[in-house]
Amino acid sequence: MRKKSILYKPIIAVTGSSGKTTTKEMIAAVLKKRWKIFKSPQNRNAVSATKRHAKLLRSAHRAVVLEYGMQYYGNIKRHCHYIRPNIGVITHIGRAHIGNFGGRIQGVAKAKSELIRYMKSTGTLWLNADDQHSKLLRTKGFKGRIVRIGIRNKAVYRASQIHNAKRGMTFRVKLDGKEHRFYIPILGRHNIYNALFAIGIAHRLGFTPKQIQNGLKTYEKPKRRLYVYNLRRGIRIIDDSYSANPDAVKAALDVLSATGKNKKIAVLGSMSELGAYAVKGHKEIGSYAARKNITHIYAIGKHASQIIAGAKQAGFPAQNLHSFVSRAQLHKALARVIQPGTTILVKGSNQMRMNKTVAYLKQIYFKSR
């Protein structure tokens, strides 16, 4: 099939080690406030999905918003063969699928750089100014415009005055010399980066601050991605069970640490596709959790012992560290420790089926809303 390059409309492709679906959905939530758009559904980001999407594009679509997944070299090149974007977004470069690249972050960056090489050469590339590994991207020779978003470092679109709200985050961004307040209905400082991509792209496409604000408010967060369940007795579950990589797990632990009250429990399943980095990666997660405001760590799966070892080495109280092989044993242990006001984060690779633990907890402490 011949690639589709529709020059008169924005064709936006989002890739990155995490945040792809959220960023795509936020961009779409804003653009559809004014335009009829085509958006790739859910997290369907395989090359085969992009091939199908190419057949669904119509002249009535004022914009196209897509998600490009990547597991190996050549994947993004093939995405661009079917639909060539003129706006490219690389959320950040992390350790997702690093096992497929010899355990080297440089390999991940090289594979993601295919978007830069094969998107429209005079298009606009959006990058994260705060992501140190994005410096490994091969931007040399790109003839288009590069726009950066960020929180800490210098960026064209920069968030400030960040606060946790009841069910989301608030922050400010300067547009056309004037600061504007934004709200996103999802937890996590890392999600502000995703929102900044949506804000910047929509602003460059002529959307007003009010239109962007209204669009972001209507963003519908998908279940199993930092989805919060408020149960009886003040018990709260943060369901982030869809997928896991070291960077995403750290971001989820940040959310638990910042938003949980009283007892805070991290229930962590093993991460997949880390290859030679697996042992080190799981120990890093344990060590990171130990430095957070978290009271208990429960780990399950092939690499549970490494999570526990990392936490113990970092000084986490041994009596609050628990490793399991059996899901039934995990559930029994959780039932014994959960008290009124407890917040529980459930996180792990999709293959770990941590959503079963979420379902168990919801059944025991039935949903109140």
C-alpha positions in Angstrom: 0.0 0.0 0.0 1.2 3.5 -0.8 1.8 5.8 2.1 -0.7 8.5 2.8 0.7 12.0 3.1 -2.1 14.5 3.4 -0.4 17.8 3.2 -3.2 20.1 4.0 -4.1 18.7 7.4 -2.3 17.9 10.6 -1.3 14.3 10.8 0.0 13.7 14.3 1.9 10.6 15.4 2.8 10.0 19.0 5.5 7.5 20.1 7.6 7.1 23.2 8.5 4.6 25.9 5.3 5.6 27.9 2.6 8.1 27.8 1.7 7.4 24.2 -2.0 6.6 24.7 -2.6 9.4 27.2 -0.9 12.0 25.0 -2.8 10.9 21.9 -6.1 11.0 23.8 -5.4 14.4 25.3 -4.5 15.8 21.9 -7.7 14.3 20.4 -9.8 15.6 23.3 -8.8 19.1 22.5 -8.9 19.0 18.7 -12.3 17.3 18.5 -13.8 20.3 20.3 -13.6 22.2 16.9 -12.8 19.6 14.3 -13.9 16.3 12.9 -10.9 14.1 13.5 -9.6 10.6 13.0 -8.1 9.1 16.1 -6.6 5.6 16.5 -8.8 3.8 19.0 -7.7 2.8 22.5 -4.0 1.7 22.4 -4.1 0.1 19.0 -0.6 1.1 18.0 0.8 -1.9 16.1 2.0 -1.5 12.5 -0.9 -3.7 11.4 -3.3 -1.3 13.1 -1.8 1.7 11.3 -2.2 -0.2 8.0 -5.9 -0.6 8.8 -6.2 3.1 9.9 -4.8 4.2 6.5 -7.9 2.8 4.8 -10.2 4.7 7.1 -8.9 8.2 6.6 -11.3 10.5 4.8 -11.2 14.0 3.4 -13.7 15.1 6.0 -11.2 14.5 8.8 -9.7 17.8 9.6 -6.9 16.2 11.6 -5.4 12.7 12.2 -4.1 11.6 15.6 -2.2 8.3 15.8 -0.2 6.3 18.2 2.9 4.5 16.9 4.1 1.5 19.0 7.6 0.2 18.8 9.2 -3.1 19.9 12.0 -3.5 17.4 14.0 -1.6 14.8 12.0 -0.8 11.7 8.6 -0.7 13.4 8.2 3.1 13.2 9.6 3.2 9.7 6.8 0.9 8.7 4.2 3.0 10.5 5.4 6.0 8.5 5.2 4.0 5.3 1.4 3.6 5.8 0.7 7.1 7.2 3.4 9.7 7.1 3.0 12.3 9.8 3.8 16.0 9.6 3.7 16.4 13.4 5.7 14.0 15.4 5.7 13.6 19.2 8.3 11.6 21.2 7.1 11.6 24.8 10.3 10.3 26.3 13.0 7.7 25.9 12.8 5.0 28.7 13.5 1.4 29.3 10.3 -0.2 27.9 11.3 -3.1 25.6 14.9 -2.4 26.4 15.5 -6.2 26.3 14.9 -6.1 22.6 17.8 -3.7 22.2 20.6 -5.5 24.0 19.7 -3.7 27.3 21.0 -0.4 25.8 19.0 2.8 26.1 20.8 4.0 23.0 19.1 1.3 21.0 15.7 2.4 22.2 16.5 6.0 21.2 17.8 4.9 17.8 14.5 3.0 17.1 12.4 5.9 18.2 14.5 8.2 16.0 12.9 6.5 13.0 10.0 8.9 13.5 12.3 11.8 13.0 13.8 10.3 9.8 10.6 9.1 8.2 8.0 11.8 9.1 7.6 14.7 6.8 11.0 16.4 6.7 9.6 19.9 7.0 7.1 19.0 9.7 7.2 19.8 13.5 8.9 17.5 16.0 7.8 17.7 19.7 10.2 16.6 22.4 10.5 16.6 26.2 13.1 19.1 27.4 13.3 17.4 30.8 14.0 13.9 29.5 17.8 13.3 29.6 17.6 10.3 27.3 15.8 12.3 24.6 19.2 13.9 24.0 20.1 10.5 22.4 17.5 11.0 19.6 19.0 11.5 16.2 17.7 15.0 15.4 20.8 16.1 13.3 19.7 16.6 9.7 16.0 17.1 10.6 15.0 20.1 8.5 11.7 20.8 10.2 11.0 22.7 13.4 11.7 21.2 16.9 9.5 22.4 19.8 10.2 21.3 23.4 7.8 21.1 26.4 8.9 20.8 30.0 8.6 21.6 33.6 12.2 22.0 34.9 14.2 23.0 31.9 13.9 25.8 29.3 11.0 25.0 27.0 8.6 26.8 24.6 5.6 25.3 26.6 6.5 25.1 30.3 4.3 24.2 33.2 4.5 25.9 36.6 2.5 26.1 39.9 1.7 22.4 39.8 -0.7 21.1 42.4 -2.7 17.9 43.1 -6.4 18.4 42.8 -9.1 16.1 44.1 -9.2 13.9 41.1 -6.4 15.3 38.9 -3.8 18.0 38.6 -3.7 21.8 38.1 -0.9 23.8 36.6 -0.2 27.0 34.7 1.2 27.6 31.2 2.1 30.8 29.5 0.5 31.3 26.1 1.0 34.4 24.0 2.6 36.1 27.0 -0.2 35.4 29.4 -0.5 32.7 32.0 -3.4 30.3 31.9 -4.6 27.7 34.4 -5.2 24.2 33.2 -6.8 21.1 34.8 -6.4 17.5 33.8 -8.7 14.8 35.3 -5.8 12.3 36.0 -3.2 12.0 38.7 0.5 12.2 38.2 3.1 14.8 37.6 4.3 12.8 34.6 0.9 13.3 33.0 1.5 17.1 32.9 4.1 16.4 30.2 1.5 14.6 28.2 -0.9 17.5 28.6 1.8 20.0 27.6 2.2 18.2 24.2 -1.6 18.6 23.7 -1.5 22.3 24.8 1.4 23.1 22.6 0.1 21.4 19.4 -3.4 22.8 19.8 -2.0 26.3 20.4 0.1 26.0 17.2 -2.9 24.9 15.3 -4.9 28.0 16.3 -6.9 26.8 19.3 -7.6 29.4 22.0 -6.6 28.8 25.6 -10.3 28.4 26.5 -10.8 25.8 23.9 -7.7 23.9 25.1 -8.8 24.1 28.7 -12.2 22.8 27.9 -10.8 20.0 25.8 -8.4 18.8 28.5 -11.3 18.8 31.1 -13.2 16.3 28.9 -10.2 13.9 28.6 -11.5 10.5 29.6 -8.8 8.5 31.4 -8.8 4.8 30.4 -9.3 2.2 33.1 -6.2 0.4 34.4 -4.1 3.6 33.9 -3.9 5.3 37.2 -7.6 4.8 37.5 -8.8 5.6 41.0 -11.5 3.5 42.8 -12.8 5.0 46.1 -14.2 2.1 48.1 -15.9 1.8 51.5 -14.2 2.7 54.7 -12.0 5.3 52.9 -10.0 2.6 51.1 -8.7 3.7 47.8 -7.2 1.7 44.9 -5.0 3.2 42.3 -5.3 0.8 39.4 -2.3 1.1 37.0 -2.3 -2.5 36.0 -2.3 -2.2 32.3 1.5 -2.2 31.7 4.8 -1.6 33.4 8.4 -0.5 32.7 10.9 1.0 35.2 10.0 4.6 34.4 6.2 4.0 34.5 6.5 2.2 37.8 8.5 5.1 39.3 5.8 7.5 38.1 3.1 5.4 39.7 5.0 5.3 43.0 5.2 9.0 42.9 1.5 9.2 42.6 1.0 6.8 45.6 3.5 8.8 47.7 2.0 12.2 46.9 -1.7 11.4 47.1 -2.2 8.5 49.5 -3.1 9.0 53.1 -2.5 6.9 56.2 -1.2 3.5 55.2 0.2 3.3 51.6 0.7 0.0 50.0 2.5 -0.7 46.7 1.5 -4.0 45.1 4.1 -4.5 42.3 4.1 -7.2 39.7 7.2 -8.1 37.6 8.0 -6.1 34.5 8.5 -7.9 31.2 10.8 -7.4 28.1 13.7 -6.0 30.1 16.2 -8.7 29.0 19.6 -8.4 30.7 18.4 -5.3 32.5 15.7 -7.2 34.4 17.5 -7.9 37.6 19.0 -4.4 37.9 15.7 -2.8 36.8 13.6 -4.6 39.5 16.2 -3.7 42.2 16.0 -0.1 41.1 12.2 -0.1 41.5 12.6 -1.5 45.1 15.2 1.1 45.9 13.1 3.9 44.5 10.0 2.8 46.4 12.1 2.7 49.6 12.8 6.4 49.2 9.1 7.3 48.9 6.5 7.9 51.5 5.2 4.4 51.3 4.5 2.0 54.2 4.3 -1.5 52.7 5.7 -3.2 49.5 4.1 -6.4 48.2 5.8 -8.0 45.2 4.7 -10.9 43.0 6.2 -12.7 40.0 9.5 -13.9 38.6 11.4 -10.9 39.8 9.6 -10.1 43.0 12.7 -11.1 45.0 14.7 -8.4 43.2 12.2 -5.7 44.1 12.3 -6.8 47.7 16.1 -6.9 47.7 16.4 -3.4 46.2 14.0 -2.0 48.9 15.8 -3.8 51.7 19.2 -2.6 50.6 17.8 1.0 50.5 16.8 0.7 54.2 13.1 -0.1 53.9 11.7 -1.9 57.0 12.1 -5.6 56.4 8.9 -6.4 58.3 6.9 -4.4 55.7 8.4 -6.2 52.7 6.6 -9.2 51.3 7.2 -11.4 48.2 4.8 -13.9 46.7 4.6 -16.5 44.0 0.9 -17.3 44.4 -1.8 -14.6 43.7 -4.0 -16.3 46.3 -1.3 -15.8 49.0 -0.9 -12.2 48.0 -4.6 -11.6 48.3 -4.9 -13.2 51.7 -1.9 -11.1 52.9 -3.5 -7.9 51.6 -6.8 -8.6 53.3 -5.0 -8.9 56.7 -3.1 -5.6 56.4 -5.6 -3.2 54.8 -7.3 -0.8 57.2 -9.7 2.1 56.9 -8.1 4.9 54.9 -5.5 2.7 53.2 -4.4 3.6 49.7 -3.2 0.7 47.5 -1.3 1.1 44.2 -1.5 -2.0 41.9 1.0 -2.0 39.1 2.6 -4.6 36.8 3.1 -5.7 33.3 -0.1 -6.8 31.5 1.1 -10.4 31.4 1.1 -10.4 35.2 -2.7 -9.8 35.1 -2.6 -7.5 38.2 -6.1 -6.4 37.3 -7.2 -9.6 39.0 -5.9 -8.2 42.3 -7.8 -5.0 41.6 -10.9 -7.0 41.0 -10.4 -9.0 44.2 -10.0 -5.8 46.3 -13.1 -4.2 44.7 -15.1 -7.3 45.5 -14.0 -7.3 49.2 -14.3 -3.6 49.7 -17.2 -3.0 47.2 -17.2 0.2 45.1 -19.0 3.1 46.6 -19.3 5.3 43.5 
